[in-house]
C-alpha cells in the first residue's frame, strides 16, 4: 500500500474499522499460510480426525441453535445452546452464540445476526 493511499484510507475510515480490516487480513494470510504449509510439508492433504459421537452431538446441537437463531426463534435457540453448553461448558463459541441470542431476546429490535 503506497503512503498516499494509506493516508487517504486512514483519514476516511475510523480506527476501529481499520483495525478490524487489518486483523482480518492478517488472520486470513496466516490461515492460508498454515494450510499451505501443512499440505506442502508432507506432500499430502492434512488429515482430520473424525468426530467422536459426543462431539458430533454437540456440533449438531450448535448447528440447530444457529438455524433457530437465524430464523428469529430465540427461545428455541437459547434452549438448544444451553443443552450444547451443558455437554461442552468450555466452548467459547457456544458461549458467544448464547450471549448473542440472549442479547437479541433482551433487544428484539436487533433482529437476527448472521
Secondary structure in CASP SS format (residue, H / E / C, confidence):
PFRMAT SS
TARGET T0000
AUTHOR 0000-0000-0000
METHOD secondary structure of the structure
MODEL  1
X C 1.00
X C 1.00
X H 1.00
X H 1.00
X H 1.00
X H 1.00
X H 1.00
X H 1.00
X H 1.00
X H 1.00
X H 1.00
X H 1.00
X C 1.00
X C 1.00
X H 1.00
X H 1.00
X H 1.00
X H 1.00
X H 1.00
X H 1.00
X H 1.00
X H 1.00
X H 1.00
X H 1.00
X H 1.00
X H 1.00
X H 1.00
X H 1.00
X H 1.00
X H 1.00
X H 1.00
X H 1.00
X H 1.00
X H 1.00
X H 1.00
X H 1.00
X H 1.00
X H 1.00
X H 1.00
X H 1.00
X H 1.00
X H 1.00
X C 1.00
X C 1.00
X C 1.00
X C 1.00
X C 1.00
X C 1.00
X C 1.00
X C 1.00
X C 1.00
X C 1.00
X H 1.00
X H 1.00
X H 1.00
X H 1.00
X H 1.00
X H 1.00
X H 1.00
X H 1.00
X H 1.00
X H 1.00
X H 1.00
X H 1.00
X H 1.00
X H 1.00
X H 1.00
X H 1.00
X H 1.00
X H 1.00
X C 1.00
X C 1.00
X C 1.00
X H 1.00
X H 1.00
X H 1.00
X H 1.00
X H 1.00
X H 1.00
X H 1.00
X H 1.00
X H 1.00
X H 1.00
X H 1.00
X H 1.00
X H 1.00
X H 1.00
X C 1.00
X C 1.00
X C 1.00
X C 1.00
X H 1.00
X H 1.00
X H 1.00
X H 1.00
X H 1.00
X H 1.00
X H 1.00
X H 1.00
X H 1.00
X H 1.00
X H 1.00
X H 1.00
X H 1.00
X H 1.00
X H 1.00
X C 1.00
X H 1.00
X H 1.00
X H 1.00
X C 1.00
X C 1.00
X C 1.00
X C 1.00
END
